[in-house]
Amino acid sequence: MNLLNRIRRSIWRMTWPTDDQGRMKLVLNDLLLHLHPTTVPLRALKVTYTFGLGGLSILLLGVLAITGALLLFAYTPTPDQAHKSIETLQTEIWLGQFVRNLHHWSANLLLILVVLHMLRVFYTAAFHHPREFNWVLGLALLLLVAGANFSGYLLPWDQLSYWAVTIVTSMLDYIPLAGPAIRRAVLGGPEVGASTLRNFFAFHISVLPFSIFVIVAFHIWRVRKDTISIPRAVDEDPPTKRQLKYVTTVPHLVVLEVTGGLIVLALLLLWSGTVNAPLLESADPHHPPNPAKAAWYFVGFQELLLHFHPVYASFVIPALTLLALVLLPYLDFDPDRDPNVTGIWFRSARGRRLAGLGLLVGTVWTTLMVVIDEYWLDLPSLLSFLPNSISTGLIPLLATLLGLFIFRLALRAHGATASESNMALFSLLFAAFVTLTAIGLFFRGQNMALMWPWEV
Ligand code: HEM
């Protein structure tokens, strides 16, 4: 055996199989096919169905792991060194700025892609039976990815990160009973300081990446066990396994994955080569910027804090939303009763209109409520005989829930199915959150007052 052949055989021992048994062995031994089935339904390869969002998220996790490992060589997680080490990385280390940019933008893009992937899964009803539990695993991934972004946000130790983390962690105080203890444990003391940086660093480089790795592996394993959902047209019956045409993963699926991956990588490299990750002056615990804003993905909650009592904005509303999202696949579809709509974008033609209606109502209603609350409505003085937690917490929450209930009831009365009505409700709430985030990001200036973006 010549040397090259010996090297090749030491890495990949199999020869290309010609029989069934050989093929089986290949699957067991080959990494690529370990992560994929040998064949996939041709229809599941439709790009405008999954948009490859789950696979691209995995690609970004890979980019983050590599660039994160490189950053570790330059970064020091102490308040007096952290900011300096980032500056040194950017100015004195070859490609340091570029690697930091790549890590920063990949992390932001990952969060966006994971949310888009979740929306794809939701709007194609791909979380219905038998994929309910995989939806729950996905939610855990969403929280972990947000947590990884947030813990990384503090590490540069600049004014932006210090105050953003101060704002968000102060919301922990409002968790009933255990809030202050949880906040103290997360911060490692009464306020953001050296212990916080050490805690966040440990979470960022070990606990969260490890948890993400384990749950992604579980998630993908479930995709294989539950089988990937199949796209279909409105009113088309779900195809049986015998009606589906199967093609081999190599090359059909792999070519699509590699093409999509290369396009996203190219755009990411280009972006990271031209747009630098932000870095303000070193953190100053005595001088908060005005306005001090949370990281963009938490600005929606910060905006909520301006309108609801802190216990409701920081705990009750996020906890209710999470609970609703966890229960959603079990409440939205009963396999013994409801029509199977998995794989149909927006469930039906009516569903499409209702999703649009939900988005419109959510955007307009939230904007109106924010403006009314800012300029005209003063619940604490209007209901001055009640404690604040009731006048600006329980009452507005119950009013909102009643409004949502009536909205859903009206849709049901007009013939929408339970799943279509839930979809409209989900769209409304999603649009409300995006609107709150946009208002917080672009329309809040000094002292968090409402103003036009060009005055902010
Ligand atoms: C780090 C985050 C995530 C990664 C890497 C990931 C990865 C993947 C991949 C590769 C697939 C195969 C099909 C596709 O690409 O669409 C998939 C499917 C799926 N994902 Fe995720 N996912 C993540 C987050 C989520 C989230 C946030 C949810 C929902 C809350 C979710 C729910 C699902 C479900 C239900 C499926 C099956 C879809 C079907 O059969 O059509 N995933 N995921």
Boltz pocket constraint, residues with backbone or C-beta under 6 A from the ligand:
constraints:
  - pocket:
      binder: B
      contacts: [[A, 50], [A, 52], [A, 53], [A, 54], [A, 55], [A, 57], [A, 58], [A, 114], [A, 115], [A, 117], [A, 118], [A, 121], [A, 126], [A, 127], [A, 131], [A, 134], [A, 135], [A, 136], [A, 137], [A, 138], [A, 139], [A, 141], [A, 142], [A, 145], [A, 216], [A, 219], [A, 220], [A, 223], [A, 227], [A, 228], [A, 229], [A, 230]]
      max_distance: 6.0
